[in-house]
Amino acid sequence: MVAIAAGSLALTGCSENKGTDSKKDSKEDQKGAAAQAKPVTYADAAASTGPAEEVPGAKKGGTIEVYQESGLSHFDPGQIYVSDGGQVANLIFRGLTNFKEDGKGGVAVVGDLATDSGKSSDGGKTWTFTLKDGIKDQNGNEITSADVRHTIERQYASFIFDGPTYLQTWLSGADYRKALPDGGFGKKHLPDDVLATPDDKTVVFHFDTARPDLPQTLAMPGYSVVPEKTDTKAKYDKAPVSLGPYKIAEYKVGKSLKLVKNDQWDPKTDSVRHQYVDGWNMDFGVTESTQTKRLIADQGDSKNAIQLTGTVESTQIQDVISDAAVNKRTVKGYAPYVQVLNFNLDRVKDKKVRDAITYAVNSKSLIAGEGGAYGGDVAQNLFAPTLPGYEASYDPYGRLKTPQGNIEKAKELLKGVPAAQKKLVFAYANSEAGQKRKVAIEDALTKVGIDVVSKEVDAASYYEQIGKLKNPYDLYISGWGQDWPSAGTVVTPVYDGDQVVDGSPNYSHVNDPKVQELIKKALSQEPTEAAKTWQEAHHYILEKINPAAPLWYVKQFQLHGSNIGGARYSTESSYIDVTQLYLKS
């Protein structure tokens, strides 16, 4: 799951959305979000056994065209931590576990390479996985526990720097690279009391505390298996080996990717994926505006096309929703991202100022720039509607009642605050979306007496700049989405005091003993109990600290060609579900 909601992941543009169905669609989206927020279940061996349930009406053959604006940042599974790579990964790679959806919002973790979702013992500190029989890579090499061990250990290598770090830190601590500096490519390996492979079929993880979320963690694309025999280290990023239903036929970095059937993939071992189409042609460099125009026109190859992680371009939303035949070809729902206005707590130390700004911000004007009701909804708290534990009624700053800003309340809080504390530097990305956000923030805060000094930041390095601890900014907008359906993947990376380091998503620099205590408690609990603790942490963070003003919840709105069958919204990925697709003719 992508962590940061960048510009390409939200609808951008300033056209007014005049669709008569926007409120109705918003309510439907909220119903869908409630379904998405169901707790994830852990499945047994029966649910993990292939083949996957047939998609009604599915046919075989043909090639799906894929439109995507940006090329893949990485192709090495260990480096994949953004949604475009995650979408492609589900066609090519396989891990110990995977997410299986029922199409109604329910999500289960099933065994992918493993026979089930894992068996825990020792109070959740030990997890054992058994590999299925007959799983081979595209070269016909059988996958063994040695390949799983290799996959975990290579995550410690210095050439892996962009992927998830949950598993490594759980096994070896925050400074995990020191435990295995060569990533297992030399003679040294992780000790058996950390990671054991007693035979070719068994993998055992040992942790120092309970890790109930491990099956979900292992389902991340970043932990997909890399066969040891064909690992080319840093070069693997350009030519990875497939274990899934498709393999790479041609890859031109940043330009195109062609996938064809992997004849070594056995559907009997896979309870999630299908191999309906013969191949996939992915075309990079197609802007969202062009994607939308082509898909609305629905001519030629566009009939067989999808948007991978792109969205309907906001100025063309009206063209989509006003035509019933086109609107019928959309996939939409809440994405897991919450956009917030971060306060740099090292600089904005007066909570009254932070509270005043939280009351003052105008979510309505910000959402207008994202495509209106089809681009987002007002956020009243820091948890997305897709997250288990989301509370629709939890609105401590009255954001739903005054989405355009409570100016009087903000002015009241700022009475007596020295002028120096009301002069604040706001960083914004030098993109079309960033410019619109700048105007909306300046307008709202100026009304309540805040002297806003706006500073432009290069869009490509925006998150790198605001991620520096010693950054020269007081305020900046950021977005974050869950890594899997657990509030722990929001609270821990974004508000954990141990994450107050350069490059961390703890952009506000929250370091509070109470938050630390609740994080430690929740991480050792089973999901149901942990959800209550995460909720307690959420309330404390928003009310007692207030490190960020909630702005809007991001929505997904995608379009596909008329010959695409099996299209549905994926609860887990928040995009079109690529595992279900086929061509109608």
Secondary structure, 3 states (H helix, E strand, C coil): CCCECCHHHCCCECCCCCCCCHHHHHHHHHHHHHHHCCCCEECCHHHHCCCCCCCCCCCCCCEEEEEECCCCCCCCHHHCCCHHHHHHHHHHCCCCEEEEECCCCCEEEEECCECCCCEEEHHHCEEEEEECCCCECCCCCECCHHHHHHHHHHCCCCCCCCCCCHHHHHHHCCCHHHHCCCCCCCCCCCCCCCEEEEECCEEEEECCCCCCCHHHHCCCHHHCCCCHHHCCHHHHHCCCCCCCCEEEEEEECCCEEEEEECCCCCHHHCCCCCCCCCEEEEEECCCHHHHHHHHHHCCHHHHHEEECCCCCCHHHHHHHHCCHHHHCCEEEEEEEEEEEEEECCCCCCCHHHHHHHHHHCCHHHHHHCECHHHCEEECCCCCCCCCCCCCCCCCCCCCCCCCCCCHHHHHHHHCCCCHHHHEEEEEEECCHHHHHHHHHHHHHHHHCCCEEEEEEECHHHHHHHHCCCCCCCCEEEEEEECCCCCCHHHHHHHHCHHHCCCCCCCCCCCCCHHHHHHHHHHHCCCHHHHHHHHHHHHHHHHHHHCCEEEEEEEEEEEEECCCEECCCECCCCCCECHHHCEECC
